[in-house]
């Protein structure tokens, strides 16, 4: 048997088969457990030790450390996690990813799960055609599970048999016999490069297990490749942080430092760990991994777990130091950058709609605060007498209106990308709610900007409001501020727990006040208590504030799912248009 282009493509195809199965299975699990994952991360606010457990739990559950690390970077980017908390999650993810190695070693090499893969697919495929989303998710998981092990089986068969192809071993031996230091350093590099190229430490681990199982490389070289894979997996978090804020970049840097430091000390401790694992394997009757190639996958799983657990125990006490070092390596460019502010929402590599929507929810909460600030600027503008200060306030209102335009556009574009994937019914409802919220917040900001233009026009024409007019506008602003407080509180809470009653009562109060002022305004015009120009300007400002109040209530309606059919059609049309 010769190993040519066709055999190489077959090997790459088998690897792709495995990666696709891992992707489908992981996505199925994440959809099944999406709500629980959000709850786990939302509750994780105590300490780094709880973070380690959380990272382990989520990675063990979704079978992807990359998914966990990218999610963690995204949550830091959105201000859901601090750097210290994120460090704990990253450490836990490293331990959690060892579950995948055991998963593959036991089911893929010891138990021939590929033999029953087709019956598993026969169960999974029909489930994917059910109307109920949770059954579809389970079907997706079963199909992915089967494809993963079919891919692993194909991978094992695609690796050339060394008995009939001894020249392959000779090629590898050129690099394994360069001395203890050089050989291990080369294979750490190979493991790193392999993981960076295929963007999956699990797939790289599977390939390493197959190579060792087929006798291509000895146990100690396989362990060196595993170390390299731990470095290579950090590239995913680094890529995710590229479009994030300074805190996201720092979180990714902490992950990289943690893995690089771990690999550095393990490089010198490798003979000690390998010797201990060899004794454990022989004592437990599983065979010497240097003699029996079939025992190497289990031995590598032992090593993978021992290394990551040791690294966590060694470095968890140095988390504050790692945070300080990350801050030094990634300095803030400005004071504004020091805030948890997303100029561009999220990351491009989020793994599930559930997690993407959680980040979008946090962003519209910040959107609400941004819009709220405009009300204060308007109240200052209304009473400001000095022209230079009026111009500065107008500039601030204009700037914030431009910011809200950009935020609405970015959120909408982000949600369009999320909608391109398969969404559960609950995720679709949340997506429409968030898009509706963003639309209403931007509309409220537009109304505030229009109020500022009316005030500026009033000042240019030297129109003076009466004491009564100023008092009524102040009362209106006061009620709008109260409505904004209610709206922001609702945006900060989990949508399922929000009660619209308080927001609706405030809207009713504003409507009654509007009706009262309208009657009073018409009477004042009839009695000529103020000029016609003053009356028109006053009426325009009042109507714009009322419309802003309507948009503020619509935000709470969207939070609770009370989006009208017209609103829903408009939201979906926006997605189609984009």
C-alpha positions as CSV (number, residue, x, y, z in Angstrom):
1,X,0.0,0.0,0.0
2,X,1.3,3.4,-1.0
3,X,0.3,6.6,0.7
4,X,-0.4,9.1,-2.1
5,X,-2.7,12.0,-2.9
6,X,-5.8,9.8,-2.9
7,X,-5.0,8.3,0.5
8,X,-4.2,11.8,1.9
9,X,-7.6,13.1,0.7
10,X,-9.3,10.1,2.2
11,X,-7.6,10.8,5.5
12,X,-8.6,14.5,5.4
13,X,-12.2,13.4,4.4
14,X,-12.3,11.1,7.4
15,X,-11.1,13.9,9.7
16,X,-13.8,16.2,8.2
17,X,-16.4,13.5,8.8
18,X,-15.3,13.3,12.5
19,X,-15.3,17.1,12.9
20,X,-18.8,17.4,11.3
21,X,-20.1,14.7,13.6
22,X,-18.6,16.6,16.6
23,X,-20.2,19.8,15.4
24,X,-23.7,18.4,15.0
25,X,-23.6,16.5,18.3
26,X,-22.2,19.6,20.2
27,X,-24.9,21.9,18.6
28,X,-27.6,19.4,19.5
29,X,-26.5,19.3,23.2
30,X,-26.2,23.1,23.3
31,X,-29.7,23.5,22.0
32,X,-31.0,21.0,24.6
33,X,-29.1,22.7,27.4
34,X,-29.0,26.3,26.1
35,X,-31.3,27.7,28.8
36,X,-29.5,25.8,31.6
37,X,-26.1,27.1,30.3
38,X,-27.4,30.7,30.4
39,X,-28.7,30.1,34.0
40,X,-25.4,28.6,35.1
41,X,-23.3,31.4,33.7
42,X,-25.8,34.0,35.0
43,X,-25.5,32.7,38.5
44,X,-21.7,32.4,38.4
45,X,-20.8,35.6,40.2
46,X,-19.1,34.4,43.3
47,X,-15.5,33.3,42.9
48,X,-12.9,31.7,40.5
49,X,-13.3,28.3,42.1
50,X,-17.0,28.2,41.2
51,X,-15.9,29.4,37.8
52,X,-13.6,26.3,37.4
53,X,-16.5,24.0,38.2
54,X,-18.8,25.9,35.8
55,X,-16.2,25.7,33.0
56,X,-15.8,22.0,33.6
57,X,-19.5,21.3,33.7
58,X,-20.3,23.3,30.5
59,X,-17.4,21.9,28.5
60,X,-18.2,18.3,29.6
61,X,-21.8,18.9,28.6
62,X,-21.3,20.5,25.2
63,X,-18.1,18.5,24.4
64,X,-16.2,21.5,23.1
65,X,-13.7,23.6,25.0
66,X,-13.7,26.0,22.1
67,X,-17.4,26.7,22.5
68,X,-16.9,27.4,26.2
69,X,-13.9,29.7,25.8
70,X,-15.5,31.6,22.9
71,X,-18.7,31.9,25.0
72,X,-16.7,33.1,28.0
73,X,-14.9,35.8,25.9
74,X,-18.2,36.9,24.6
75,X,-19.7,37.2,28.1
76,X,-16.7,39.2,29.3
77,X,-17.2,41.4,26.2
78,X,-20.8,42.0,27.2
79,X,-19.9,42.7,30.8
80,X,-21.6,39.5,32.1
81,X,-18.3,38.2,33.6
82,X,-15.3,39.8,35.2
83,X,-11.8,38.9,34.2
84,X,-11.2,36.9,37.4
85,X,-14.4,34.9,36.8
86,X,-13.6,34.3,33.2
87,X,-10.1,32.9,34.2
88,X,-11.9,30.3,36.4
89,X,-14.2,29.3,33.5
90,X,-11.2,29.0,31.1
91,X,-9.4,26.7,33.6
92,X,-12.5,24.6,34.1
93,X,-12.9,24.3,30.3
94,X,-9.4,22.9,30.1
95,X,-10.3,20.2,32.6
96,X,-13.7,19.6,30.9
97,X,-12.1,19.0,27.5
98,X,-10.4,15.9,29.0
99,X,-13.8,14.3,29.1
100,X,-13.7,14.2,25.3
101,X,-10.5,12.3,25.3
102,X,-11.9,9.7,27.7
103,X,-15.1,9.6,25.6
104,X,-13.1,8.8,22.5
105,X,-10.7,6.4,24.1
106,X,-13.3,4.2,25.7
107,X,-16.1,4.3,23.2
108,X,-14.0,4.8,20.1
109,X,-11.2,2.3,20.7
110,X,-12.3,-0.1,23.4
111,X,-16.0,-0.3,22.5
112,X,-16.8,-0.5,18.8
113,X,-19.6,2.1,18.9
114,X,-19.3,2.5,15.1
115,X,-20.9,-0.9,14.7
116,X,-24.2,0.4,16.1
117,X,-23.9,3.9,14.6
118,X,-26.3,3.3,11.7
119,X,-29.1,2.1,14.1
120,X,-28.5,5.2,16.2
121,X,-28.9,7.3,13.0
122,X,-32.1,5.3,12.3
123,X,-33.5,6.6,15.6
124,X,-32.1,10.1,15.3
125,X,-33.3,11.0,11.7
126,X,-37.0,10.6,12.3
127,X,-36.8,12.7,15.5
128,X,-35.4,15.5,13.4
129,X,-38.6,15.7,11.4
130,X,-40.9,16.1,14.5
131,X,-42.6,19.4,15.0
132,X,-41.5,19.7,18.7
133,X,-38.2,21.5,18.9
134,X,-36.8,19.4,21.8
135,X,-37.3,16.2,19.8
136,X,-35.5,17.7,16.9
137,X,-32.6,18.7,19.2
138,X,-32.4,15.1,20.5
139,X,-32.4,13.8,17.0
140,X,-29.6,16.1,16.1
141,X,-27.6,14.9,19.0
142,X,-28.1,11.2,18.1
143,X,-27.2,11.8,14.5
144,X,-24.1,13.8,15.5
145,X,-23.1,11.1,18.0
146,X,-23.2,8.4,15.4
147,X,-21.5,10.5,12.7
148,X,-18.7,11.3,15.2
149,X,-17.8,7.6,15.8
150,X,-18.3,6.7,12.1
151,X,-15.8,9.4,11.4
152,X,-13.4,8.1,14.0
153,X,-13.7,4.6,12.6
154,X,-13.0,6.0,9.1
155,X,-10.1,7.9,10.5
156,X,-8.6,4.8,12.0
157,X,-9.0,2.9,8.7
158,X,-7.5,5.9,6.7
159,X,-4.2,5.9,8.6
160,X,-1.9,3.5,6.7
161,X,-1.1,0.1,8.1
162,X,2.6,0.3,9.1
163,X,3.1,-3.4,8.4
164,X,2.3,-2.9,4.7
165,X,3.7,0.6,4.6
166,X,6.9,0.7,6.8
167,X,8.3,3.8,4.9
168,X,5.7,5.9,6.8
169,X,7.2,4.9,10.1
170,X,10.6,5.7,8.8
171,X,9.5,9.2,7.9
172,X,8.1,9.8,11.4
173,X,11.1,8.2,13.0
174,X,13.3,10.9,11.5
175,X,11.6,13.4,13.9
176,X,11.1,11.1,16.9
177,X,14.8,10.2,17.2
178,X,16.3,13.7,17.4
179,X,16.9,13.6,21.1
180,X,14.6,14.1,24.1
181,X,14.5,17.9,23.9
182,X,14.3,18.5,20.2
183,X,11.8,15.7,19.3
184,X,9.3,16.7,22.0
185,X,9.6,20.4,21.0
186,X,8.9,19.5,17.4
187,X,5.8,17.5,18.2
188,X,4.5,20.2,20.6
189,X,4.8,22.5,17.5
190,X,3.0,19.9,15.3
191,X,0.2,19.6,17.9
192,X,-0.2,23.3,18.1
193,X,-0.2,23.8,14.3
194,X,-2.6,20.9,13.8
195,X,-5.1,22.4,16.2
196,X,-4.8,25.9,14.7
197,X,-5.5,24.5,11.2
198,X,-8.5,22.3,12.0
199,X,-9.8,24.7,14.7
200,X,-10.7,21.8,17.0
201,X,-8.6,20.4,19.9
202,X,-11.0,17.4,20.0
203,X,-10.3,16.5,16.4
204,X,-6.6,17.0,16.9
205,X,-6.8,14.8,20.0
206,X,-8.7,12.1,18.0
207,X,-6.0,12.2,15.3
208,X,-3.3,11.9,17.9
209,X,-5.0,8.9,19.5
210,X,-5.4,7.2,16.1
211,X,-1.7,7.8,15.3
212,X,-0.6,6.3,18.7
213,X,-3.1,3.4,18.4
214,X,-1.7,2.5,15.0
215,X,1.9,2.7,16.3
216,X,2.9,5.7,14.2
217,X,4.2,7.6,17.3
218,X,5.2,6.4,20.8
219,X,3.4,7.3,23.9
220,X,5.7,10.1,25.0
221,X,5.6,11.8,21.5
222,X,1.8,11.6,21.7
223,X,1.9,13.3,25.0
224,X,4.0,16.1,23.5
225,X,1.4,16.5,20.8
226,X,-1.3,16.8,23.4
227,X,0.6,19.6,25.0
228,X,0.8,21.4,21.7
229,X,-3.0,21.0,21.2
230,X,-3.5,22.8,24.5
231,X,-1.6,25.8,23.1
232,X,-3.3,25.5,19.7
233,X,-6.8,25.6,21.2
234,X,-6.2,29.2,22.6
235,X,-6.2,30.6,19.0
236,X,-10.1,30.2,19.0
237,X,-10.5,32.5,21.9
238,X,-8.0,34.9,20.5
239,X,-9.9,35.1,17.2
240,X,-13.1,35.6,19.1
241,X,-11.7,38.5,21.0
242,X,-10.5,40.4,17.9
243,X,-13.9,42.0,17.4
244,X,-14.4,42.4,21.1
245,X,-13.6,45.2,23.5
246,X,-10.4,45.5,25.7
247,X,-11.8,43.1,28.3
248,X,-12.6,40.4,25.8
249,X,-9.0,40.6,24.5
250,X,-7.7,40.4,28.1
251,X,-9.8,37.4,28.8
252,X,-8.5,35.6,25.7
253,X,-4.9,36.6,26.8
254,X,-5.4,35.1,30.2
255,X,-6.5,31.8,28.6
256,X,-3.4,31.8,26.3
257,X,-1.0,32.6,29.2
258,X,-2.6,29.9,31.4
259,X,-2.1,27.2,28.7
260,X,1.4,28.4,27.6
261,X,2.6,28.5,31.2
262,X,1.2,25.0,31.8
263,X,2.8,23.5,28.7
264,X,6.1,25.2,29.7
265,X,6.5,23.6,33.1
266,X,5.0,20.3,31.9
267,X,7.7,20.2,29.1
268,X,10.3,19.6,31.8
269,X,8.1,17.4,34.0
270,X,7.0,15.2,31.1
271,X,9.3,12.3,31.9
272,X,8.0,12.2,35.5
273,X,4.4,12.2,34.5
274,X,4.9,9.7,31.8
275,X,6.7,7.3,34.2
276,X,3.9,7.5,36.7
277,X,1.2,6.9,34.1
278,X,3.2,3.9,32.7
279,X,3.3,2.4,36.2
280,X,-0.4,3.0,36.7
281,X,-1.2,1.4,33.4
282,X,0.9,-1.7,34.1
283,X,-0.4,-2.1,37.7
284,X,-4.0,-1.8,36.6
285,X,-3.5,-4.5,33.9
286,X,-4.1,-2.2,30.9
287,X,-0.6,-2.8,29.5
288,X,2.6,-0.9,28.9
289,X,1.8,2.0,26.6
290,X,5.4,1.7,25.1
291,X,4.8,-1.9,24.2
292,X,1.1,-2.2,23.5
293,X,-0.1,0.5,21.1
294,X,-3.7,-0.3,21.8
295,X,-3.3,0.9,25.4
296,X,-1.9,4.3,24.4
297,X,-5.3,6.1,24.0
298,X,-6.2,5.3,27.6
299,X,-2.7,6.4,28.7
300,X,-2.9,9.6,26.8
301,X,-6.3,10.3,28.4
302,X,-4.7,9.8,31.8
303,X,-2.0,12.2,30.9
304,X,-4.4,14.8,29.4
305,X,-6.4,14.8,32.6
306,X,-3.4,14.8,35.0
307,X,-1.8,17.7,33.1
308,X,-4.9,19.9,33.1
309,X,-5.8,19.2,36.7
310,X,-2.3,19.8,37.8
311,X,-2.1,23.1,35.9
312,X,-5.4,24.3,37.4
313,X,-4.3,23.4,41.0
314,X,-0.9,25.1,40.4
315,X,-2.2,28.4,38.8
316,X,-5.6,29.0,40.3
317,X,-3.9,30.9,43.2
318,X,-2.2,33.1,40.7
319,X,-5.4,34.3,38.9
320,X,-5.1,37.9,40.2
321,X,-1.5,38.0,38.9
322,X,-2.6,36.6,35.5
323,X,-5.3,39.3,35.4
324,X,-2.7,42.1,36.1
325,X,-0.4,40.7,33.5
326,X,-3.2,40.6,30.9
327,X,-4.1,44.2,31.7
328,X,-0.4,45.1,31.2
329,X,-0.2,43.3,27.9
330,X,-3.5,44.7,26.6
331,X,-3.7,48.3,27.9
332,X,-6.9,50.4,27.4
333,X,-6.7,52.9,24.6
334,X,-9.0,55.4,26.3
335,X,-11.2,55.9,29.4
336,X,-14.2,55.0,27.3
337,X,-12.6,51.7,26.4
338,X,-12.4,50.9,30.1
339,X,-16.2,50.8,30.3
340,X,-17.9,47.6,29.4
341,X,-19.2,49.1,26.2
342,X,-19.8,47.2,23.0
343,X,-19.2,49.3,19.9
344,X,-19.7,46.2,17.9
345,X,-21.9,43.6,19.5
346,X,-20.5,40.3,20.4
347,X,-18.2,38.1,18.3
348,X,-18.4,36.4,15.0
349,X,-17.8,32.9,16.4
350,X,-20.6,32.4,18.8
351,X,-21.7,28.8,18.8
352,X,-25.4,28.8,19.5
353,X,-28.4,31.1,19.0
354,X,-29.2,30.9,22.7
355,X,-25.8,32.3,23.8
356,X,-25.9,34.9,21.0
357,X,-29.3,36.1,22.1
358,X,-28.1,36.4,25.7
359,X,-25.4,38.8,24.6
360,X,-27.8,40.7,22.4
361,X,-30.1,41.0,25.5
362,X,-27.3,42.6,27.5
363,X,-26.6,45.0,24.7
364,X,-30.1,46.3,24.4
365,X,-30.0,46.8,28.2
366,X,-27.1,49.1,27.6
367,X,-29.0,50.6,24.7
368,X,-31.7,51.6,27.1
369,X,-29.3,53.4,29.4
370,X,-27.8,55.3,26.4
371,X,-31.3,56.4,25.3
372,X,-32.2,57.4,28.9
373,X,-29.2,59.9,29.1
374,X,-30.8,61.9,26.3
375,X,-33.7,62.8,28.5
376,X,-31.4,64.5,31.0
377,X,-29.7,66.5,28.2
378,X,-33.1,67.8,27.0
379,X,-34.1,68.9,30.4
380,X,-30.8,70.8,30.7
381,X,-31.3,72.3,27.3
382,X,-34.8,73.4,28.1
383,X,-33.7,75.7,30.9
384,X,-30.2,76.7,29.6
385,X,-29.9,80.4,28.8
386,X,-26.3,80.6,27.5
387,X,-25.9,80.0,23.8
388,X,-22.5,78.3,24.0
389,X,-23.8,75.8,26.5
390,X,-27.0,75.3,24.4
391,X,-24.8,74.4,21.4
392,X,-22.7,71.9,23.5
393,X,-25.9,70.2,24.7
394,X,-27.3,70.0,21.2
395,X,-24.0,68.4,20.0
396,X,-24.3,65.8,22.8
397,X,-27.9,65.0,21.9
398,X,-26.9,64.7,18.2
399,X,-23.9,62.5,19.1
400,X,-26.1,60.2,21.2
401,X,-28.7,60.0,18.4
402,X,-26.0,58.9,16.0
403,X,-24.8,56.3,18.6
404,X,-28.3,54.9,19.0
405,X,-28.6,54.7,15.2
406,X,-25.4,52.7,15.0
407,X,-26.4,50.5,18.0
408,X,-29.8,49.7,16.4
409,X,-28.1,48.8,13.1
410,X,-25.4,46.6,14.7
411,X,-28.0,44.8,16.8
412,X,-30.2,44.2,13.8
413,X,-27.3,43.0,11.7
414,X,-26.1,40.7,14.5
415,X,-29.6,39.2,14.9
416,X,-29.9,38.7,11.1
417,X,-26.7,36.5,11.4
418,X,-28.2,34.6,14.3
419,X,-31.4,34.0,12.3
420,X,-29.4,32.4,9.5
421,X,-29.0,29.4,11.8
422,X,-31.7,27.0,13.0
423,X,-33.6,28.6,15.8
424,X,-35.9,27.0,18.4
425,X,-39.3,28.4,18.8
426,X,-38.4,30.2,22.1
427,X,-35.2,31.5,20.5
428,X,-37.2,32.9,17.6
429,X,-39.5,34.7,20.0
430,X,-36.6,36.2,21.9
431,X,-34.9,37.3,18.7
432,X,-38.1,39.1,17.5
433,X,-38.5,40.7,21.0
434,X,-34.9,42.0,21.0
435,X,-35.1,43.4,17.5
436,X,-38.4,45.1,18.4
437,X,-36.8,46.5,21.6
438,X,-33.9,47.9,19.6
439,X,-36.3,49.5,17.1
440,X,-38.3,51.2,19.8
441,X,-35.2,52.4,21.7
442,X,-33.9,54.0,18.5
443,X,-37.3,55.5,17.8
444,X,-37.4,57.0,21.3
445,X,-34.0,58.5,20.7
446,X,-35.2,59.9,17.4
447,X,-38.1,61.6,19.2
448,X,-35.7,63.0,21.8
449,X,-33.5,64.4,19.1
450,X,-36.5,66.0,17.4
451,X,-37.4,67.6,20.8
452,X,-33.9,69.1,20.9
453,X,-34.4,70.5,17.4
454,X,-37.7,72.1,18.5
455,X,-36.1,73.6,21.6
456,X,-33.2,74.9,19.4
457,X,-35.7,76.5,16.9
458,X,-37.6,78.0,19.9
459,X,-34.3,79.6,21.1
460,X,-33.4,80.9,17.7
461,X,-36.7,82.6,17.3
462,X,-36.6,84.0,20.8
463,X,-39.8,82.2,21.8
464,X,-40.4,82.3,25.5
465,X,-42.5,79.7,27.4
466,X,-44.8,80.8,30.2
467,X,-44.2,79.5,33.7
468,X,-47.1,77.2,33.3
469,X,-45.7,75.7,30.1
470,X,-42.3,75.2,31.6
471,X,-43.9,73.5,34.7
472,X,-46.0,71.2,32.5
473,X,-43.0,70.2,30.4
474,X,-41.0,69.5,33.6
475,X,-43.8,67.3,34.8
476,X,-43.9,65.5,31.5
477,X,-40.1,64.9,31.6
478,X,-40.5,63.7,35.2
479,X,-43.0,61.1,34.2
480,X,-40.9,60.0,31.2
481,X,-37.9,59.6,33.5
482,X,-40.0,57.3,35.8
483,X,-41.1,55.3,32.7
484,X,-37.4,55.0,31.7
485,X,-36.5,53.7,35.1
486,X,-39.1,51.1,34.8
487,X,-38.0,50.2,31.3
488,X,-34.4,49.9,32.2
489,X,-35.2,47.7,35.2
490,X,-37.2,45.4,32.9
491,X,-34.3,45.3,30.4
492,X,-31.9,44.3,33.1
493,X,-34.1,41.4,34.3
494,X,-34.6,38.0,32.7
495,X,-37.5,38.6,30.3
496,X,-39.6,35.7,31.6
497,X,-39.8,37.3,35.0
498,X,-40.9,40.8,33.8
499,X,-44.4,42.0,34.7
500,X,-45.7,44.7,32.3
501,X,-48.3,46.0,34.9
502,X,-46.1,48.8,36.4
503,X,-45.0,50.0,32.9
504,X,-48.6,50.0,31.7
505,X,-49.8,51.9,34.7
506,X,-47.2,54.6,34.1
507,X,-48.3,54.8,30.5
508,X,-51.9,55.3,31.6
509,X,-50.7,58.1,33.9
510,X,-48.9,59.8,31.1
511,X,-51.9,59.5,28.8
512,X,-54.2,61.1,31.4
513,X,-51.7,63.9,31.9
514,X,-51.6,64.4,28.1
515,X,-55.4,64.7,27.9
516,X,-55.4,67.1,30.7
517,X,-52.7,69.3,29.2
518,X,-54.3,69.2,25.8
519,X,-57.5,70.7,27.1
520,X,-55.6,73.3,29.2
521,X,-53.5,74.2,26.1
522,X,-56.5,74.8,23.9
523,X,-58.1,77.0,26.5
524,X,-54.9,79.0,26.9
525,X,-54.7,79.5,23.2
526,X,-58.4,80.7,23.2
527,X,-57.7,83.1,26.0
528,X,-54.4,84.3,24.3
529,X,-52.5,83.6,27.5
530,X,-49.4,83.1,25.3
531,X,-48.5,83.7,21.7
532,X,-49.5,81.4,18.8
533,X,-45.8,80.7,18.0
534,X,-45.2,79.7,21.7
535,X,-48.3,77.5,21.6
536,X,-47.2,75.7,18.5
537,X,-43.6,75.1,19.8
538,X,-45.0,73.9,23.1
539,X,-47.5,71.6,21.5
540,X,-44.8,70.1,19.2
541,X,-42.5,69.3,22.1
542,X,-45.3,67.8,24.1
543,X,-46.5,65.6,21.3
544,X,-42.9,64.3,20.6
545,X,-42.4,63.5,24.3
546,X,-45.7,61.6,24.3
547,X,-44.6,59.6,21.3
548,X,-41.2,58.9,23.0
549,X,-43.3,57.6,26.0
550,X,-45.2,55.3,23.7
551,X,-41.9,53.8,22.4
552,X,-40.7,53.3,26.0
553,X,-43.9,51.3,26.9
554,X,-43.4,49.3,23.7
555,X,-40.0,48.2,25.0
556,X,-41.7,46.6,28.0
557,X,-44.3,45.1,25.8
558,X,-41.7,43.5,23.6
559,X,-39.9,42.2,26.7
560,X,-43.0,40.3,27.9
561,X,-43.7,39.1,24.4
562,X,-46.7,41.4,23.8
563,X,-45.6,42.4,20.3
564,X,-48.5,43.2,18.0
565,X,-48.9,41.4,14.7
566,X,-48.1,44.6,12.8
567,X,-44.9,45.0,14.9
568,X,-43.9,41.4,14.3
569,X,-44.5,41.7,10.6
570,X,-42.4,44.8,10.5
571,X,-39.6,43.1,12.4
572,X,-39.5,40.1,10.1
573,X,-39.6,42.4,7.0
574,X,-36.5,44.1,8.4
575,X,-34.7,40.8,8.5
576,X,-35.8,40.0,4.9
577,X,-34.7,43.4,3.7
578,X,-31.2,43.0,5.2
